[in-house]
Amino acid sequence: MKKFKATYIVIGIFILLAVYIYFFERGEVPSKKIKIFSDIKKEDINKIELNNVEKNETIICEKIRDNEWQIISPKRYDIEQDEIDSLVNNFVNLDIDREFKDKELRNLKDYGLDAPSFKAIAYFKNGKSATLFFGQKTPSNSYYFVQPSDKNVVCTAATYSVENVKKDIPKLRKKSIFLFDTEKVTKILLAGDKGPIECEKDDKGDWRVKSTVSVPGDKNAIESIVNTVKNSRIQEFIEDEPKDLGKYGLKKSKISIKIWEGKDKVIASLLFGKKMEGKEQVYVKNESAKPVYAVFSSIATDVHKGIDDLKDKKIEEKPKSTTKGNGGTIGTIKK
């Protein structure tokens, strides 16, 4: 009985394999790599429209100057240039893996293309456009069925390349919060239960840490905080126009950092709120803007420093001469 059962299983596998090959692997395989759009160049594209039917979302990205793009709909957002470059490159360079046409071309429903779930349109400087419809994945999940609007043909294209075109707003939006030159930073102010602590750089490039006392600062420790803020990346876009900052712990932020360039130019001011439930992320807000984001909790930890963390390591603590300060003890400087 067991032998018959095993035989049936093997027969079933062969039947499924035969069905798969018949329906999905019969397309013509090009003798060499052929692009779906062989006559377009990325330099000629000045606008991309992404229509996600499942999410009922349409995104329009427009080139506002050479190699610089912006999301213009449904709202205006700064764009992550690497993401839009990847999108445009993959749209232009999508290779045909297999091609179904003429007698091999069956009902579009079999490919998920009777009512495509996603559509991408590239608009060109000359007023023309190219549209690509995206259907379902092949059973192996390695490819998508796609169809250019101007051809009566269905192609398969690699999943990796297709998903670099099928992007949503969170994927495309700019992830950096601040852009500034760390070399031009002259002062930072840390506020929290270990502060306030002010760190200021003199004309020689040396730092001083000021709180209830003033001591030489550890250049590496202070500039590490500056770099942390500059390189912080948004992990989630929480709310563009929050009505209640209290629920994020941002109405009265317990930790914050402000960074200056020159004498009076504030170039970054970041407020830290509550930790997100179930995630190693914390709510943050650029003090001069409305949106609330989430960043890794480690960024808040890196910013939450006291005097002991920031004073010059040449300082040697001597209990008799130590004065209590915010976030630690202050000692005398080694000679």
C-alpha positions as MATLAB code, in Angstrom:
seq = 'MKKFKATYIVIGIFILLAVYIYFFERGEVPSKKIKIFSDIKKEDINKIELNNVEKNETIICEKIRDNEWQIISPKRYDIEQDEIDSLVNNFVNLDIDREFKDKELRNLKDYGLDAPSFKAIAYFKNGKSATLFFGQKTPSNSYYFVQPSDKNVVCTAATYSVENVKKDIPKLRKKSIFLFDTEKVTKILLAGDKGPIECEKDDKGDWRVKSTVSVPGDKNAIESIVNTVKNSRIQEFIEDEPKDLGKYGLKKSKISIKIWEGKDKVIASLLFGKKMEGKEQVYVKNESAKPVYAVFSSIATDVHKGIDDLKDKKIEEKPKSTTKGNGGTIGTIKK';
ca = [
       0.000    0.000    0.000;
       2.848    2.338    0.892;
       4.505    1.640   -2.481;
       1.320    2.618   -4.331;
       1.057    5.789   -2.249;
       4.645    6.762   -3.088;
       3.964    6.067   -6.760;
       0.915    8.311   -6.730;
       2.939   11.094   -5.140;
       5.637   10.828   -7.819;
       2.997   10.785  -10.579;
       1.342   13.850   -9.004;
       4.642   15.725   -8.963;
       5.256   14.948  -12.637;
       1.730   16.082  -13.535;
       2.211   19.371  -11.682;
       5.573   19.846  -13.349;
       4.062   19.164  -16.757;
       1.250   21.660  -16.102;
       3.768   24.256  -14.966;
       5.908   23.792  -18.070;
       2.883   23.795  -20.369;
       1.391   26.972  -19.011;
       4.370   29.001  -17.875;
       7.600   27.818  -19.470;
       6.567   27.481  -23.101;
       7.315   31.054  -24.024;
      10.050   31.822  -26.468;
      13.468   32.329  -24.892;
      15.420   35.085  -26.682;
      18.758   33.949  -28.116;
      20.335   37.010  -26.506;
      19.236   39.504  -23.889;
      16.560   41.809  -25.238;
      15.146   44.749  -23.335;
      11.391   45.194  -23.112;
      11.931   48.801  -24.178;
      14.862   48.717  -26.559;
      14.641   52.275  -27.864;
      14.431   54.431  -24.726;
      17.142   56.147  -22.679;
      16.927   57.114  -19.025;
      18.223   60.616  -19.854;
      15.082   61.251  -21.906;
      12.676   60.462  -19.054;
      11.430   63.530  -17.167;
       8.485   62.040  -15.291;
       7.426   58.658  -13.882;
       3.905   57.687  -12.833;
       3.340   54.639  -10.612;
      -0.200   53.366  -10.253;
      -0.762   50.753   -7.531;
      -4.318   49.460   -7.946;
      -4.234   47.304   -4.799;
      -3.317   50.292   -2.611;
      -5.390   52.732   -4.662;
      -2.279   54.899   -4.828;
      -0.823   56.932   -7.673;
       2.645   58.426   -7.293;
       4.126   60.935   -9.708;
       7.857   61.670   -9.651;
       9.222   64.514  -11.728;
      12.746   65.521  -12.690;
      13.078   69.117  -11.524;
      16.647   69.585  -12.805;
      19.484   67.408  -14.095;
      19.613   64.170  -12.072;
      17.400   65.649   -9.350;
      13.903   64.318   -8.804;
      10.987   65.074   -6.514;
       7.701   63.381   -5.641;
       4.995   65.822   -6.772;
       1.852   63.737   -6.146;
      -0.111   62.847   -4.058;
       1.990   65.328   -2.015;
       5.320   67.001   -2.553;
       8.124   65.106   -0.865;
      11.883   65.151   -1.159;
      13.023   61.953   -2.821;
      15.802   59.477   -2.103;
      17.901   59.949   -5.234;
      19.346   56.425   -5.139;
      15.826   54.973   -5.096;
      14.546   56.964   -8.075;
      17.773   56.248   -9.996;
      17.286   52.542   -9.351;
      13.639   52.755  -10.427;
      14.417   54.522  -13.712;
      17.383   52.264  -14.497;
      15.371   49.097  -13.934;
      12.417   50.371  -15.981;
      14.676   51.207  -18.914;
      16.772   48.040  -18.668;
      14.151   45.358  -17.951;
      15.255   42.242  -19.810;
      12.879   39.737  -21.384;
      13.349   36.277  -19.917;
      10.537   34.599  -21.885;
       8.068   35.920  -24.388;
       4.499   34.730  -25.043;
       2.903   35.850  -28.289;
       0.595   34.770  -31.098;
      -0.680   31.211  -30.475;
       1.212   30.885  -27.179;
      -0.476   33.945  -25.777;
      -3.457   32.778  -23.732;
      -6.105   34.625  -21.775;
      -4.495   37.618  -20.032;
      -6.231   36.530  -16.830;
      -3.827   33.577  -16.648;
      -0.989   36.065  -16.231;
      -2.805   38.474  -13.908;
      -2.840   41.013  -16.720;
      -6.569   41.204  -17.452;
      -6.758   43.758  -14.628;
      -3.117   44.613  -13.799;
      -2.397   45.344  -10.150;
       0.367   47.806  -10.996;
       1.203   50.122  -13.871;
       4.291   52.258  -14.552;
       4.367   55.053  -17.122;
       7.525   56.861  -18.207;
       7.086   60.271  -19.849;
       9.731   61.614  -22.215;
      11.008   65.042  -23.155;
       9.535   64.687  -26.648;
       6.009   64.288  -25.249;
       5.794   60.533  -25.804;
       5.415   57.880  -23.117;
       5.969   54.172  -22.428;
       3.608   52.106  -20.254;
       4.266   48.760  -18.624;
       1.605   46.626  -16.934;
       2.577   44.230  -14.137;
       0.743   40.963  -13.530;
       1.288   38.091  -11.118;
       4.470   36.211  -10.327;
       5.313   32.944  -12.028;
       4.852   29.852   -9.786;
       8.575   29.868   -9.003;
       8.333   33.504   -7.768;
      11.497   34.248   -9.747;
       9.709   36.286  -12.412;
       6.731   38.562  -13.013;
       4.463   38.550  -16.027;
       4.581   41.999  -17.622;
       3.124   43.559  -20.739;
       4.123   46.722  -22.605;
       1.005   48.631  -23.638;
       2.057   48.991  -27.271;
       2.675   45.287  -27.964;
       0.423   42.228  -28.070;
       2.933   40.182  -26.126;
       3.447   39.011  -22.525;
       6.962   38.714  -21.124;
       8.513   37.446  -17.942;
      11.009   39.717  -16.197;
      13.156   39.042  -13.134;
      11.421   39.667   -9.796;
      14.352   41.689   -8.446;
      14.240   44.121  -11.357;
      10.446   44.433  -11.327;
      10.298   45.130   -7.594;
      12.824   47.919   -8.070;
      10.166   49.580  -10.221;
       7.141   48.739   -8.039;
       7.962   51.225   -5.284;
       5.720   53.056   -2.850;
       6.028   56.454   -1.151;
       7.889   55.272    1.993;
      10.455   53.549   -0.218;
      10.944   56.634   -2.395;
      10.925   59.367    0.259;
      14.176   60.871    1.435;
      15.455   59.067    4.550;
      17.995   61.600    5.837;
      16.676   64.212    8.288;
      19.518   66.729    8.071;
      22.182   67.720    5.551;
      25.127   69.731    6.829;
      28.923   69.856    6.775;
      30.301   68.417   10.028;
      33.511   70.422    9.578;
      31.528   73.658    9.931;
      29.837   72.700   13.208;
      30.842   75.059   16.023;
      28.482   74.240   18.872;
      26.031   71.623   20.125;
      23.549   71.711   22.965;
      22.350   68.509   24.621;
      19.240   68.624   26.785;
      18.019   65.822   29.011;
      18.358   64.364   32.484;
      22.158   64.608   32.117;
      22.152   68.215   30.977;
      21.799   70.775   29.603;
      25.332   70.420   28.317;
      26.880   72.784   25.796;
      29.902   71.852   23.701;
      31.643   74.658   21.836;
      34.581   74.607   19.424;
      37.165   77.386   19.391;
      39.122   78.788   16.452;
      41.817   76.135   16.909;
      39.302   73.316   16.600;
      39.425   72.395   20.293;
      36.183   71.678   22.148;
      35.031   72.752   25.603;
      32.198   71.164   27.538;
      30.127   73.620   29.553;
      27.497   72.922   32.162;
      27.813   73.905   35.817;
      31.553   73.920   35.069;
      33.713   74.266   31.977;
      36.260   71.610   31.000;
      38.162   70.591   27.852;
      36.069   68.320   25.637;
      36.861   64.991   24.013;
      36.960   65.833   20.292;
      36.180   62.280   19.168;
      33.265   61.813   21.561;
      31.645   65.138   20.659;
      32.120   64.827   16.924;
      30.797   61.265   17.087;
      27.478   62.699   18.307;
      27.465   65.228   15.462;
      28.060   62.451   12.942;
      25.321   60.327   14.505;
      22.784   63.099   13.978;
      23.937   63.841   10.441;
      23.842   60.159    9.445;
      20.569   59.293   11.192;
      18.138   57.635    8.796;
      14.357   57.530    8.947;
      13.079   53.985    9.403;
       9.370   54.838    9.315;
       7.339   57.882    8.328;
       4.810   58.126   11.152;
       2.700   61.236   10.561;
       3.151   64.263    8.301;
       0.961   66.687   10.234;
       0.492   65.358   13.768;
      -2.239   66.950   15.857;
      -1.115   65.383   19.129;
       2.630   65.272   19.747;
       1.990   64.045   23.282;
       1.202   60.501   22.176;
       4.711   60.273   20.702;
       6.386   61.765   23.779;
       7.360   64.815   21.722;
       5.265   67.549   23.338;
       7.820   67.807   26.137;
      10.818   65.962   24.789;
      13.124   64.471   27.427;
      16.117   64.324   25.116;
      17.098   66.795   22.400;
      20.110   68.068   20.500;
      20.704   71.357   18.725;
      23.648   71.957   16.378;
      25.098   75.284   15.207;
      27.240   76.418   12.308;
      29.115   79.655   12.937;
      27.940   81.857   15.790;
      24.178   81.836   15.424;
      23.064   79.561   12.580;
      21.136   76.522   13.843;
      21.536   73.759   11.252;
      19.893   70.867   13.126;
      17.517   70.493   16.039;
      16.234   67.025   16.842;
      13.707   66.055   19.505;
      13.477   62.481   20.812;
      10.221   61.025   22.066;
       8.972   57.672   23.315;
      10.204   54.293   22.219;
       7.907   52.525   19.777;
       6.109   49.548   21.241;
       7.603   46.235   20.152;
      10.380   47.841   18.104;
      13.929   49.056   18.637;
      12.880   52.451   17.323;
      12.082   55.807   18.865;
       9.878   58.698   17.712;
      11.733   61.825   16.606;
      10.921   65.209   15.135;
      12.935   67.941   13.475;
      12.044   70.885   15.748;
      11.592   73.202   12.751;
       9.296   70.844   10.783;
       5.961   69.098   11.366;
       6.477   65.405   10.472;
       7.100   62.704   13.060;
       9.485   59.905   12.116;
      10.927   56.795   13.698;
      14.676   56.123   13.919;
      16.699   53.386   15.580;
      16.748   53.660   19.384;
      20.543   53.486   19.310;
      20.605   57.053   17.952;
      18.911   58.349   21.096;
      21.393   56.347   23.196;
      24.344   57.831   21.287;
      23.044   61.371   21.860;
      22.082   60.891   25.523;
      25.484   61.719   27.041;
      26.742   63.305   30.237;
      29.876   65.258   31.105;
      31.817   62.092   31.964;
      31.185   60.893   28.403;
      32.240   64.154   26.784;
      35.093   65.538   28.879;
      38.682   65.158   27.716;
      40.011   61.750   28.770;
      43.162   63.440   30.072;
      41.080   64.525   33.070;
      41.843   62.491   36.192;
      39.178   62.304   38.890;
      40.380   63.314   42.352;
      37.613   62.956   44.925;
      38.826   65.795   47.168;
      38.853   68.374   44.430;
      35.860   67.061   42.480;
      32.819   69.251   41.960;
      29.541   67.545   41.205;
      28.254   68.410   37.746;
      25.388   67.324   35.535;
      25.785   63.785   34.297;
      29.067   63.063   36.123;
      32.053   64.327   38.043;
      34.675   66.848   37.046;
      38.303   66.317   37.923;
      41.611   68.000   37.398;
      43.611   67.938   34.207;
      46.670   65.726   34.025;
      49.864   67.672   33.515;
];
